[in-house]
Amino acid sequence: MNCAERKDLILLYAFDQLEPAEEAHLTAHLREGCPRCIGELAAARTISGLVALAAPPVGSSPAVKERLMKQIADSKVVPFRDGPSTAPPIGVRRWPAFAVGALLAASVTAIVILIPARREVDELRGHLASARDSVHALETRVATAEANLRSMGSPPPG
């Protein structure tokens, strides 16, 4: 199946109308990162959101509202403004902000440390390559010198 054939499936996926097998196949393809299908999915989700907003609002009938208000009055539910405070303690509300701050600081620190380290690693790799070339050149000179010495020490052909 090619991406053009998946277009209708993507629209059905945005409206949660695919069969499980089709959905599994499509999500596997989307996870592969196909830019065309991901773009189609973004467009389909926009359409699904616009369809929901296109429906005219419907008010409830007075009878429904009256029944609901009676059920609320008969229940033991305490209105929020009159009941006990359900706000979390102050320390509990602060930890996400501290966690985000710590994560941001760790990220910036990692970037500040890793960028120069990466440059240093690249520089060291260059030095290593240069040293390997020098070793190879010296090995070649040694082999040549040994060959010259052997030729000098051997009796002339004769």
BELKA-V303249 format. One record per backbone hydrogen bond with DSSP energy under -1.0 kcal/mol. CO is the residue of the C=O (numbers start at 1). NH is the residue of the N-H. If there is no record, write none. Layout:
# BELKA-V303249
{{CO NH} {CO NH}}
This chain:
# BELKA-V303249
{{6 10} {7 11} {8 12} {9 13} {10 14} {11 15} {12 17} {13 16} {19 23} {20 24} {21 25} {22 26} {23 27} {24 28} {25 29} {26 30} {27 31} {30 33} {34 38} {35 39} {36 40} {37 41} {38 42} {39 43} {40 44} {41 45} {42 46} {43 47} {44 48} {45 49} {46 50} {47 51} {48 52} {49 53} {50 54} {61 65} {62 66} {63 67} {64 68} {65 69} {66 70} {67 71} {68 72} {69 73} {70 74} {71 75} {79 83} {89 93} {90 94} {91 95} {94 98} {95 99} {96 100} {97 101} {98 102} {99 103} {100 104} {101 105} {102 106} {103 107} {104 108} {105 109} {106 110} {107 111} {108 112} {109 113} {110 114} {111 115} {113 117} {114 118} {115 119} {116 120} {117 121} {118 122} {119 123} {120 124} {121 125} {122 126} {123 127} {124 128} {125 129} {126 130} {127 131} {128 132} {129 133} {130 134} {131 135} {132 136} {133 137} {134 138} {135 139} {136 140} {137 141} {138 142} {139 143} {140 144} {141 145} {142 146} {143 147} {144 148} {145 149} {146 150} {147 151} {148 152} {149 153} {150 154}}
